[in-house]
Amino acid sequence: MKKVEITERVVGKVNGDGFELFLNKDRIGEISLRNNKKEYLLQSGFVAEGNRIYKVEEAGEPVTQFVHDCDLGWC
């Protein structure tokens, strides 16, 4: 798994006693500010560490060749 920091791209909108969090207009979670305590409630695939928000991505298979199916004669 790979973590990509997205903190600078996340937008927060005030909602009651906290903020809704959006990435590219997609809601990714919220920050609750109840009882003077901050709590992150994030969608699956996102994590908060300290004051940073990360998107967790599956590590893909390493690229072993540039083109595929060259044996079909189109390369």
FIVO-126162 format. One record per residue (C-alpha): x, z, y; residue number from 1; chain. Coordinates in steps of 0.05 Angstrom, whole numbers, plus 5000, padded with zeros to 4 digits. Layout:
<atoms>
ATOM; px; pz; py; num; chaine
ATOM; X; Z; Y; NUM; A
...
</atoms>
This chain:
<atoms>
ATOM; px; pz; py; num; chaine
ATOM; 5000; 5000; 5000; 1; A
ATOM; 5021; 4986; 5071; 2; A
ATOM; 5000; 5022; 5134; 3; A
ATOM; 4993; 4981; 5198; 4; A
ATOM; 4987; 5019; 5264; 5; A
ATOM; 4926; 4996; 5303; 6; A
ATOM; 4920; 5052; 5354; 7; A
ATOM; 4929; 5008; 5415; 8; A
ATOM; 4875; 4959; 5390; 9; A
ATOM; 4822; 5012; 5377; 10; A
ATOM; 4767; 5020; 5430; 11; A
ATOM; 4727; 5084; 5437; 12; A
ATOM; 4656; 5089; 5463; 13; A
ATOM; 4626; 5156; 5483; 14; A
ATOM; 4570; 5177; 5435; 15; A
ATOM; 4540; 5247; 5441; 16; A
ATOM; 4594; 5298; 5426; 17; A
ATOM; 4648; 5248; 5408; 18; A
ATOM; 4669; 5175; 5407; 19; A
ATOM; 4653; 5116; 5363; 20; A
ATOM; 4715; 5076; 5345; 21; A
ATOM; 4717; 5000; 5342; 22; A
ATOM; 4769; 4949; 5322; 23; A
ATOM; 4752; 4877; 5343; 24; A
ATOM; 4678; 4897; 5353; 25; A
ATOM; 4675; 4926; 5282; 26; A
ATOM; 4658; 5000; 5278; 27; A
ATOM; 4714; 5035; 5240; 28; A
ATOM; 4693; 5107; 5250; 29; A
ATOM; 4685; 5163; 5300; 30; A
ATOM; 4719; 5223; 5331; 31; A
ATOM; 4677; 5286; 5332; 32; A
ATOM; 4692; 5338; 5386; 33; A
ATOM; 4650; 5396; 5363; 34; A
ATOM; 4669; 5469; 5376; 35; A
ATOM; 4733; 5448; 5412; 36; A
ATOM; 4758; 5416; 5348; 37; A
ATOM; 4776; 5343; 5339; 38; A
ATOM; 4756; 5310; 5273; 39; A
ATOM; 4767; 5238; 5253; 40; A
ATOM; 4713; 5207; 5208; 41; A
ATOM; 4739; 5138; 5189; 42; A
ATOM; 4714; 5082; 5145; 43; A
ATOM; 4749; 5067; 5080; 44; A
ATOM; 4815; 5031; 5093; 45; A
ATOM; 4832; 5069; 5156; 46; A
ATOM; 4871; 5135; 5164; 47; A
ATOM; 4889; 5179; 5223; 48; A
ATOM; 4956; 5216; 5226; 49; A
ATOM; 4970; 5257; 5288; 50; A
ATOM; 4944; 5217; 5347; 51; A
ATOM; 4953; 5149; 5312; 52; A
ATOM; 4904; 5107; 5273; 53; A
ATOM; 4927; 5061; 5216; 54; A
ATOM; 4895; 5007; 5175; 55; A
ATOM; 4915; 5013; 5102; 56; A
ATOM; 4927; 4946; 5068; 57; A
ATOM; 4942; 4929; 4996; 58; A
ATOM; 5012; 4904; 4988; 59; A
ATOM; 5007; 4832; 4966; 60; A
ATOM; 5049; 4799; 4913; 61; A
ATOM; 5116; 4774; 4939; 62; A
ATOM; 5119; 4700; 4953; 63; A
ATOM; 5160; 4666; 4898; 64; A
ATOM; 5148; 4593; 4916; 65; A
ATOM; 5126; 4556; 4979; 66; A
ATOM; 5077; 4507; 4947; 67; A
ATOM; 5033; 4513; 4886; 68; A
ATOM; 5013; 4462; 4834; 69; A
ATOM; 5068; 4412; 4849; 70; A
ATOM; 5062; 4390; 4777; 71; A
ATOM; 4998; 4355; 4797; 72; A
ATOM; 5039; 4304; 4837; 73; A
ATOM; 5013; 4316; 4907; 74; A
ATOM; 5076; 4349; 4936; 75; A
</atoms>
